[in-house]
Amino acid sequence: MSSRPALHFDADAPQLARELIGALLLVDGVGGLIVETEAYAMDDPASHSHGGPRPRNRSMFGPPAHAYVYRSYGIHWCLNVVCREAGHGAAVLIRALQPTHGVALMRQRRGTENERLLCAGPGRVAQALGITQAHDGLPLDQPPFELRPPDHPVEVVTDVRIGISKAVELPWRFGLAGSRFVSRPFPRETTGA
């Protein structure tokens, strides 16, 4: 019997975004610890789900604990974890990982030896893990995915989200305190449990 806390995929996006910090995410055995996330909800004007379902964001309205994959600026794939009940359009963007599994393959995919830059940013995460449109809508509790809750309590920091122009004041960016693998440093005063 595991002593790990459960991940609450039926929770609101900010709660799940916090819970995912320190979780292990693998795709075909390649990945690491989630060290940075961002939350998005349907009533959030910065969210892809704002305005309702469309062909591009269909998976964001699907069942919880599934992947929502989209292309950012027509260049980078980005991986999200869908949450709440189906139809709510809520998801958590995986912004950064601390590489722990398959690091050599990540270096090859990313074309860099710099371990800190392998998964620091959502586009880098997807490239390092080999995420493509083919992963959109897949369940995260079945191969090729493996998603395990943190095996011990972690200290989480918060800040406003990055790279958006709407709802910029929401403190819906979450990170592992002191991690050098986040995409951008967090202010010290935002530390929370």
DRENDO-1510 file (C-alpha; in Angstrom, 1 decimal, always signed):
<recs>
REC; n; res; u; v; w
REC; 1; MET; +0.0; +0.0; +0.0 .
REC; 2; SER; +1.4; +3.4; -1.0 .
REC; 3; SER; +1.8; +6.3; +1.4 .
REC; 4; ARG; +1.8; +8.8; -1.5 .
REC; 5; PRO; -1.0; +11.4; -1.4 .
REC; 6; ALA; -3.5; +11.1; -4.3 .
REC; 7; LEU; -3.7; +13.6; -7.1 .
REC; 8; HIS; -7.2; +15.1; -7.3 .
REC; 9; PHE; -7.9; +15.3; -11.0 .
REC; 10; ASP; -11.5; +16.3; -10.2 .
REC; 11; ALA; -10.3; +19.4; -8.4 .
REC; 12; ASP; -10.1; +23.0; -9.7 .
REC; 13; ALA; -7.0; +23.8; -11.8 .
REC; 14; PRO; -5.2; +25.8; -9.2 .
REC; 15; GLN; -5.5; +23.0; -6.6 .
REC; 16; LEU; -4.2; +20.3; -9.1 .
REC; 17; ALA; -1.5; +22.6; -10.3 .
REC; 18; ARG; -0.2; +22.8; -6.7 .
REC; 19; GLU; -0.6; +19.1; -6.1 .
REC; 20; LEU; +1.4; +18.2; -9.3 .
REC; 21; ILE; +4.6; +19.9; -8.0 .
REC; 22; GLY; +7.0; +17.2; -7.1 .
REC; 23; ALA; +5.0; +14.5; -9.0 .
REC; 24; LEU; +6.9; +12.2; -11.4 .
REC; 25; LEU; +5.9; +12.5; -15.1 .
REC; 26; LEU; +7.2; +10.0; -17.6 .
REC; 27; VAL; +6.4; +9.4; -21.3 .
REC; 28; ASP; +7.7; +6.1; -22.5 .
REC; 29; GLY; +10.0; +6.0; -19.5 .
REC; 30; VAL; +11.5; +9.5; -20.2 .
REC; 31; GLY; +10.8; +12.5; -17.9 .
REC; 32; GLY; +11.2; +13.7; -14.3 .
REC; 33; LEU; +9.8; +15.6; -11.4 .
REC; 34; ILE; +7.3; +18.3; -12.2 .
REC; 35; VAL; +8.8; +21.6; -10.8 .
REC; 36; GLU; +6.6; +24.2; -12.4 .
REC; 37; THR; +2.9; +24.4; -13.5 .
REC; 38; GLU; +0.2; +26.9; -14.5 .
REC; 39; ALA; -3.5; +26.6; -13.9 .
REC; 40; TYR; -6.2; +27.5; -16.5 .
REC; 41; ALA; -10.0; +27.4; -16.2 .
REC; 42; MET; -13.0; +28.1; -18.5 .
REC; 43; ASP; -13.9; +31.4; -16.8 .
REC; 44; ASP; -10.3; +32.6; -17.2 .
REC; 45; PRO; -9.9; +34.9; -20.2 .
REC; 46; ALA; -6.3; +33.6; -20.7 .
REC; 47; SER; -7.5; +30.0; -21.1 .
REC; 48; HIS; -7.9; +28.2; -24.4 .
REC; 49; SER; -11.2; +27.0; -23.0 .
REC; 50; HIS; -12.6; +30.5; -22.6 .
REC; 51; GLY; -15.4; +30.9; -25.0 .
REC; 52; GLY; -16.3; +27.2; -25.1 .
REC; 53; PRO; -15.3; +24.1; -26.9 .
REC; 54; ARG; -13.8; +24.2; -30.4 .
REC; 55; PRO; -11.9; +21.6; -32.5 .
REC; 56; ARG; -8.5; +22.9; -31.3 .
REC; 57; ASN; -9.3; +22.7; -27.5 .
REC; 58; ARG; -11.7; +19.7; -27.6 .
REC; 59; SER; -9.5; +17.6; -25.3 .
REC; 60; MET; -9.5; +20.3; -22.6 .
REC; 61; PHE; -13.2; +19.6; -22.1 .
REC; 62; GLY; -12.7; +15.9; -22.0 .
REC; 63; PRO; -12.5; +13.7; -18.9 .
REC; 64; PRO; -10.0; +14.5; -16.2 .
REC; 65; ALA; -6.6; +12.9; -16.0 .
REC; 66; HIS; -6.2; +13.0; -19.7 .
REC; 67; ALA; -3.7; +15.0; -21.8 .
REC; 68; TYR; -4.5; +18.2; -23.6 .
REC; 69; VAL; -1.7; +18.9; -26.2 .
REC; 70; TYR; -1.6; +22.1; -28.3 .
REC; 71; ARG; +0.9; +23.9; -30.5 .
REC; 72; SER; +2.1; +27.2; -29.2 .
REC; 73; TYR; +2.8; +29.9; -31.8 .
REC; 74; GLY; +2.8; +27.2; -34.4 .
REC; 75; ILE; +6.2; +25.9; -33.2 .
REC; 76; HIS; +6.2; +24.1; -29.8 .
REC; 77; TRP; +3.9; +21.4; -28.5 .
REC; 78; CYS; +2.7; +22.0; -24.9 .
REC; 79; LEU; +1.4; +19.3; -22.5 .
REC; 80; ASN; -1.5; +20.0; -20.1 .
REC; 81; VAL; -3.3; +17.8; -17.5 .
REC; 82; VAL; -7.1; +18.0; -17.8 .
REC; 83; CYS; -9.0; +18.4; -14.5 .
REC; 84; ARG; -12.5; +18.8; -13.1 .
REC; 85; GLU; -15.4; +17.0; -14.6 .
REC; 86; ALA; -15.7; +16.6; -18.3 .
REC; 87; GLY; -17.1; +19.7; -19.9 .
REC; 88; HIS; -15.5; +22.2; -17.5 .
REC; 89; GLY; -12.5; +23.2; -19.7 .
REC; 90; ALA; -9.9; +23.2; -16.9 .
REC; 91; ALA; -6.3; +22.1; -17.3 .
REC; 92; VAL; -2.8; +22.5; -15.8 .
REC; 93; LEU; +0.1; +23.4; -18.1 .
REC; 94; ILE; +3.3; +21.5; -17.3 .
REC; 95; ARG; +5.9; +24.3; -17.5 .
REC; 96; ALA; +9.1; +22.6; -16.3 .
REC; 97; LEU; +10.6; +19.3; -15.1 .
REC; 98; GLN; +13.7; +18.3; -13.2 .
REC; 99; PRO; +15.1; +15.6; -15.6 .
REC; 100; THR; +15.5; +12.2; -13.8 .
REC; 101; HIS; +14.7; +9.5; -16.4 .
REC; 102; GLY; +16.1; +9.1; -19.9 .
REC; 103; VAL; +18.3; +12.2; -19.7 .
REC; 104; ALA; +20.6; +11.0; -22.6 .
REC; 105; LEU; +17.5; +10.8; -24.9 .
REC; 106; MET; +16.3; +14.2; -23.7 .
REC; 107; ARG; +19.7; +15.7; -24.5 .
REC; 108; GLN; +19.5; +14.2; -28.0 .
REC; 109; ARG; +16.0; +15.4; -28.6 .
REC; 110; ARG; +16.8; +18.9; -27.3 .
REC; 111; GLY; +20.3; +19.2; -28.9 .
REC; 112; THR; +21.8; +20.4; -25.6 .
REC; 113; GLU; +24.0; +19.0; -22.9 .
REC; 114; ASN; +22.7; +21.7; -20.4 .
REC; 115; GLU; +20.6; +19.6; -18.0 .
REC; 116; ARG; +18.9; +22.8; -16.6 .
REC; 117; LEU; +17.6; +23.7; -20.0 .
REC; 118; LEU; +16.3; +20.3; -21.0 .
REC; 119; CYS; +12.8; +20.9; -19.6 .
REC; 120; ALA; +12.7; +24.5; -18.5 .
REC; 121; GLY; +9.7; +25.8; -20.3 .
REC; 122; PRO; +6.6; +24.1; -21.7 .
REC; 123; GLY; +7.9; +23.8; -25.3 .
REC; 124; ARG; +11.2; +22.3; -24.0 .
REC; 125; VAL; +9.2; +19.8; -21.8 .
REC; 126; ALA; +7.3; +18.5; -24.8 .
REC; 127; GLN; +10.3; +18.3; -27.0 .
REC; 128; ALA; +12.4; +16.5; -24.4 .
REC; 129; LEU; +9.6; +14.0; -23.7 .
REC; 130; GLY; +8.7; +13.5; -27.4 .
REC; 131; ILE; +5.2; +14.9; -27.0 .
REC; 132; THR; +3.3; +15.5; -30.2 .
REC; 133; GLN; -0.3; +15.9; -31.3 .
REC; 134; ALA; -0.7; +12.1; -31.2 .
REC; 135; HIS; -0.7; +12.4; -27.3 .
REC; 136; ASP; -3.7; +14.7; -27.2 .
REC; 137; GLY; -6.6; +13.2; -25.4 .
REC; 138; LEU; -4.7; +10.2; -24.1 .
REC; 139; PRO; -5.2; +9.0; -20.5 .
REC; 140; LEU; -2.3; +9.9; -18.1 .
REC; 141; ASP; -2.7; +6.7; -16.1 .
REC; 142; GLN; -1.9; +4.4; -19.0 .
REC; 143; PRO; +1.2; +3.9; -21.3 .
REC; 144; PRO; +2.9; +5.8; -22.8 .
REC; 145; PHE; +2.3; +8.1; -19.7 .
REC; 146; GLU; +3.1; +7.5; -16.1 .
REC; 147; LEU; +2.1; +10.1; -13.6 .
REC; 148; ARG; +2.9; +9.4; -9.9 .
REC; 149; PRO; +2.1; +11.8; -7.0 .
REC; 150; PRO; +5.0; +13.2; -4.9 .
REC; 151; ASP; +6.3; +10.6; -2.5 .
REC; 152; HIS; +6.9; +13.3; +0.2 .
REC; 153; PRO; +5.7; +16.8; +1.1 .
REC; 154; VAL; +7.2; +19.6; -1.0 .
REC; 155; GLU; +7.4; +23.3; -0.5 .
REC; 156; VAL; +5.5; +25.1; -3.2 .
REC; 157; VAL; +5.9; +28.8; -4.3 .
REC; 158; THR; +3.4; +30.8; -6.3 .
REC; 159; ASP; +3.5; +33.7; -8.7 .
REC; 160; VAL; +1.6; +35.2; -11.6 .
REC; 161; ARG; +1.5; +33.3; -14.9 .
REC; 162; ILE; +4.0; +33.9; -17.7 .
REC; 163; GLY; +3.5; +34.9; -21.4 .
REC; 164; ILE; -0.1; +35.9; -21.3 .
REC; 165; SER; -1.9; +39.2; -21.8 .
REC; 166; LYS; -5.2; +38.6; -20.0 .
REC; 167; ALA; -5.8; +37.8; -16.3 .
REC; 168; VAL; -2.2; +38.5; -15.6 .
REC; 169; GLU; -2.8; +39.2; -11.9 .
REC; 170; LEU; -3.9; +35.6; -11.0 .
REC; 171; PRO; -1.3; +33.9; -8.9 .
REC; 172; TRP; -1.8; +30.6; -10.8 .
REC; 173; ARG; +1.8; +29.7; -11.5 .
REC; 174; PHE; +3.3; +27.1; -9.0 .
REC; 175; GLY; +6.8; +25.9; -8.5 .
REC; 176; LEU; +9.0; +23.8; -6.4 .
REC; 177; ALA; +10.8; +26.1; -3.9 .
REC; 178; GLY; +14.5; +26.4; -4.6 .
REC; 179; SER; +14.4; +24.4; -7.8 .
REC; 180; ARG; +17.0; +25.5; -10.4 .
REC; 181; PHE; +15.0; +23.7; -13.1 .
REC; 182; VAL; +12.0; +26.2; -13.2 .
REC; 183; SER; +11.7; +28.3; -16.4 .
REC; 184; ARG; +11.8; +31.6; -14.5 .
REC; 185; PRO; +12.7; +32.2; -10.8 .
REC; 186; PHE; +9.9; +32.8; -8.3 .
REC; 187; PRO; +9.9; +35.7; -5.9 .
REC; 188; ARG; +10.9; +34.6; -2.4 .
REC; 189; GLU; +7.9; +36.2; -0.6 .
REC; 190; THR; +5.4; +34.0; -2.4 .
REC; 191; THR; +6.3; +30.8; -0.5 .
REC; 192; GLY; +3.3; +28.7; +0.6 .
REC; 193; ALA; +2.6; +25.2; +1.8 .
</recs>
